[in-house]
Amino acid sequence: MNDTATEIPAQGFECPACGCRHLYVTGTRIVFGGRKRRRRECRHCGRIVYTLEKIVESKPAPVESPPVLEPQPVCEPAPVASADAGPEAGIFPPGFFDAKPKAHGPRKGGAKRKDAATK
């Protein structure tokens, strides 16, 4: 390596007993002044350390709202058939009103019921 390269200083909290940077947060309380008091425990040696943290509030960046657009029709509205519209309206096929309903009779090919009394 190059001798002129400088090391990046370590950041974060170290255990005062062993220098380990891995600590568990075992408890948090809000104290006077809006600060947080955290109870930390070292993963290596088990020493308990308390830290005070100051809560820094920042204002959110303003967000520009999009311009309000007028609604545009997507397509032409469909024609509405009235109750008295007949074949002359042109929306029903020819012979639609002349058709008679089919008579519904018994089904063909189905199993017939056998009555016990007729045997």
N, C-alpha and C positions, 0 to 999 in steps of 0.2 A: 504494500500500500504506500501511498504518498505520505511523507512525514508532515507535510504542511496542512493536510486535511484536519479540520477541527471536529471533535466529537459533538454530537447533538446532546445538549444537557437533558438529563432525565426529568420528566415532569410528573407530578402527582404526589401523593402522600406516602411517606415511608413509615414503617413501624420504628419507633425510637429504640426498641430493644435489639431487633435483629436486622433491620434495614429492608425487610421484605415489603414489596409494593402490593401484595395481594391481601386485602382486608375485606371481611364480611361486614355489611351494615346490619346490626342486630336490633337497632331501635332508632326511631326518629320522633322528635317533639318540636313543636313550634314554641319559641320562647319570646320574651318581651322584645319588641322592636321588629317583629316579623322575621326574625332569624330562625334557622333550623339548627337544633342540637342533635347530632348523630352519634350514636354509640357504635364503635367499630371494634372488631376483634380480628387479630392477626391470624391468618390461616396457618402460619408456620409455628410460632411460639405461643399463641393463645393470649397474648397481652391485650387488655382492653384499653382503648383510647377514645376520648371524646373530642369531637370537632364542632366548631360553630361555623355555619355557612350563612352568608348574607344573600338574600333573594334580590336579584337585580331585575327590575321591570323595564321592558322596552315597549315603545309604542309600535303597533303594527303598521306596516307600510300601507298607504291609501290605495284602494283598489278602484279603478275606474269602472263604472257600470256601463254595460253595452247600451247603445242607443235603442230607444223604444221604436219598433217598426209597426206599421199598420198591417193588420192581417190581410193576406192575399187569398182569393179563392183558388182552390186547387184544381177544380174541374167544374163543368157546367152542371147545374142541378138536374136530376132525373125528373121526367114528367110524372105528375101525380094523377092517377086515375080516379075519377069521381065515382060515386056509387051508381049513378044513372048512366054511366058510359056504356055504350053498346058497341056493336061491331064497327060502327062508323067512326069510332075514335081512333082506330088503326093500331091499337096496342095489343089486341087479342087476335089470334089466328082465325081465319075464316072457319065457320062451323063450330066454334068454341061454345057458343050459347045454345046450339041446336042439339048437342050431344045429351043423351039420356043416361042417367046413372045406371050402372050394371047391378043386376039382382044378385045378391050373395046367397048361394045355396050351400048345401052340405059339401064338405071337402071330398074329393075323389081320391081313392087309393089308400085311405087311412084305415086303421084297424077298427072293426066294428065292435061295439060293446055287447057283451053277452050277459044277459040277465039270468040269474040263478033260478028265478021263478018259472021261466019258460021251458026249462029242461024237463 
